[in-house]
Amino acid sequence: MTEKPSLREYLRRYAEGGIPREEMIATIAAWDFEEEIQDDLVVEPTGQDNVFTLVNGAALLGTITDDDLDEIVRRKHARG
């Protein structure tokens, strides 16, 4: 069984300049996101990787721009 790539790691590599912007947008728009586990009794983050919340967080932290986020969402919705 092949382990899924890490979205956290991918965003880190992008922030360090290791991935071109257009490639990042296309890759994340096509990412195999997992369903996020929601537990109202847990206050701390679950540490889940490969959830869309990480992309939103990257925009809030300035790792990607709001325009990047908008384009990722647009492409993600265009896929289906």
C-alpha positions, 0 to 999 in steps of 0.5 A, spaced: 500 500 500 502 506 498 502 512 503 498 518 501 503 524 500 502 530 505 499 536 504 502 539 510 509 537 507 507 540 500 505 546 502 512 547 506 516 545 500 511 551 496 513 556 501 520 554 501 520 556 493 521 549 491 514 548 487 512 553 482 505 557 483 502 554 477 504 547 479 502 548 486 495 551 484 494 545 479 496 540 484 492 542 490 486 543 486 486 536 484 488 533 491 485 527 494 482 530 500 480 526 506 474 528 510 475 532 516 474 529 523 469 533 527 469 532 534 465 538 538 469 535 544 476 536 542 478 543 542 485 542 539 486 540 532 486 533 530 493 533 526 489 530 520 493 531 514 490 532 507 484 536 509 482 542 505 482 546 512 490 546 511 489 550 505 485 555 508 490 555 514 495 556 509 491 562 506 490 565 513 498 565 514 500 568 508 503 561 505 499 562 499 495 568 497 487 569 497 488 569 489 491 562 490 486 560 494 480 562 490 483 559 484 484 552 487 477 553 489 475 555 482 479 549 479 476 544 485 469 545 483 470 545 476 473 538 477 466 536 479 
